Amino acid sequence: PAVECGDLTFTYPDAGGPALKNISFSLKKGETLGIIGGTGSGKSTLASLIPHFYNVTGGKLKIFGSDIYDYNLEFLRKSIGIVPQKAALFSGTIAENMRWSNPDATEDEIIKALKIAQAWEFVRKLPEGLKTHISQGGKNFSGGQKQRVAIARAIVNNPRLLLADEPTGALDTKSGEQVMEIFRELNSEGVTIVMITHEREIAEHARRIMTIRDGEIYNDSNG
C-alpha cells in the first residue's frame, strides 16, 4: 500500500481531546483518495501527518510499506508533492517558482512538469516563457493558471505521492475539472493522490471517497 493507517490517533499539544481517533485505511499505489469533511473535521490534520509535519500520537502510519518513523525526513518529504489550499506563487520568474522545491531541476524537467499540469500551453505563449515574472501572489495570472503552475511545481520532483488540499476551492467548474484530469493522468503514471475537499462533486472524481466527521471515519467507499 502507498499509505496505511492502523488505529491512528492524533492529539494536538495542549488540546482537550484528540483531533483524530481510530483512523484505519489502506490506499493502493496509483489511486486517488478523496477525503471529505466539514471545517474542523480533521481531514487536513490527517493529510499533515503523511509528510510527518506532526508526530502520530497513537497507532501506526506507514508510507509505501515503511513506518513513518523509519524515514529520513528530507527523503520522505522529497517523495511527496504538496499542492496547498491556496496556490501561493512568490515574486520571481516561473522557472524560479518551479525550482522552489528542486533547485537542480533542468529546463526539460520543468517543461515536462508544466505539460503534465496542462500549464505549458499558456506558459510557452508568454513573451518571456519560463522567464516571465510572476507578481507577488501571482496576481498577473488567472486562478486556473496559478493552480496549474502550483501543481507543476509539486510534481517537478517526480513524487510518488501527491497531497492536494482543496485543489479546486478557488476555481470555476471548468478549471476544477481540468485539475481532476491532471490527477487522473498522474494516477496512470503510478502517482498516488490524497485529496482534501469539502465539495462532494469534486470528491466523486476520486476512485475512493472517505468521509471524516469529528476526527473519525464516518464512511469509506469507492467513488
N, C-alpha and C positions, 0 to 999 in steps of 0.2 A: 504493500500500500504506500501511496505517496504521503498521506497523513493518517495517523491512527491515534485516537484518544481512547483512554480507558478510565472510566470513573474520574475524569478530570475535574478538579475543583480549584477555584482561584478566589482569593480574597485580597482586596487592596489593603495596604498598610493602614492601620487605624480605622478601618471600615467596621461598621457594626455587624455585617454579615457577608457571606460570600457573594461575589458578582456572578460566579458560575458554579454550578454544582452537578455532579453525576453526569458529566458530558461524555458520551461514548459513541464513537462512529469510526468508520474506516473509509477512506477515499482513495479510489484507484488512480493510477497514473493516467494522465490524458483526459481526466474527467473535469467537468466544471461543477462545483457545488455552489448553489445559491443559498446564502444564509439570510433569512428574512426575519424581521422583528421590529418592534417599535423602539422609540428612543429610550435608552436605559435598559434594554432587554438583555444586553450582554454580548450582542453579536460582534461589535467592534473589539471588545475585550478579548474574545476568543481569537480573532484574527491577529491581535497584537502579541499573543503568546507564541504563535508559529515562528516568527523570526527571533524569539527569545528576548523580547523587549522587557518582559517580566518573568520572574521565576514562578513555575507552577506550584501551587500550594499543596495539592494532593493529587493522587492518581498518576497516570502516565501520559506522555505525549511523545510520539515517535514521528520522525520525518524521514521518509524513504528507508524505513526499517531500522533506523538507529535512534536511540534515546536522545532527546533534545540536549541533555547534559553531556553527551559524548562528543558533540560537535565543537570544533574551533569556531568561535563566534563570527569571526571575519569570513571564514569559509561558508558557514551557514547562510549569512546574510547576502553573500555574493551569489548564492544559489537561488535566492528569492528576489523576484522583481516586485516592486510595490507601486501601485497606482493610487495616489492619495485621493481623498474625497474631493478636494479642490485641486484642479490642475495647476499647481504652483510652478510657473516658469519664472526664472530670475532674469534680471537685466544682463544681456550679453547676446552673443550670436546663437543661432540654432545649434551649430556644432559644439559650442561651449556648453550649452544646456545638455546636449546628448552625451557629452563626456563627463557629466557630473558624477556618475557612479563608476565610470570606467574611463579614467584619463588616457588610457592607452588605446582606446577604440580607434580603428582605422576609418578612413572615409568610406571604404567599401562596407565595413560593418555597420556604420551609421546609416548609410543609404539602404542597406538590407533591412534594418530595423524599421526605418521610415516606410519602406514599401509594405512590410507586413502590417504595419499600423495604419496603412492607407493614408499616409501623410506625405509621401514623396511626390505624389501628383501635384499638390499645391506648392510644396517647397521648391521643386525644380523650376516652377514657373516664376518664382520671385526673382527680381533683377539680380540680387546677390546670392541667390541659392542658400547654401549652408552658412554663408557669411552674413545672412540677413540678421539685423539686430532686433532682438525682442525687447520691447519696452517693459518696465517693471510690472510684473504680474501678467505679462502677455496681453496687454490692453490693445495692441495692434493686430491681434488675431481673434477670430471668432471662437465661441465656446467649443465647437466641434473640432476646430483646428488645434486649439490648445490641448484638448483631451487626447487627440491622436498623437501629438508630439510627446505628451506625458507617457502614453503607452509605449511609444517607440523608445523613449529614454529608459523605461523599466525593462525592456526586453533586449537592449543592446548587449547585455552581458550573457545572453542565451540562458536565462534562468530556467530551472526545471519546474519551478513553482511560481505562480503569479498571484499576489494578493491585490484585490481591487475593492476599494471602499467607496460605495455609492458612485461607480464609474459613469453613470448616466444621469446623476442627480440634477446637473445644471444644463442638460442638453434637451433639445427638442426631440420629438419622436423619431424623425428620420436619422438624426445623428446618433441617437441611442441605439437604433437598430444596426447602424454601421459598426458601433463598438461591439455589439454582440456577434457580428460577422467576423470581426477580428479575433474575438475569443474562440470562435469555432475553428478558425484556421490554426490558431495556436494549439488547440486540442489535438488537431490532426497531426501536428508535429510532435506530439507527446508531452506538451506542457500542461501541467495540472493547474487549475484555476480555482481559487476560493474568492467568491464574490459576495460582498456585503451589500444588502439593499433593503429598503423598506417598501419597494414597489413590487407588488405581486406579479405584474405583467413582465417585468424585467427578469425576475427570478425564474419565471416559467421558461425562459430561454435556456436555462441550465438543464443538464441531464438529471440533476438531482436537486431537490429543494429541502432545506432543513429550517424549520421554524423554531425560534427561541423565544421563550416568554419567561420573564423573571429569572433569568440565569439558567433555565433548564430547557432541554429539548422537548418541545411540545408536539412536533410532528416531523417525520423524516420519510420522504417519498421520492420516487422517480418523477422527473419533470415530464 
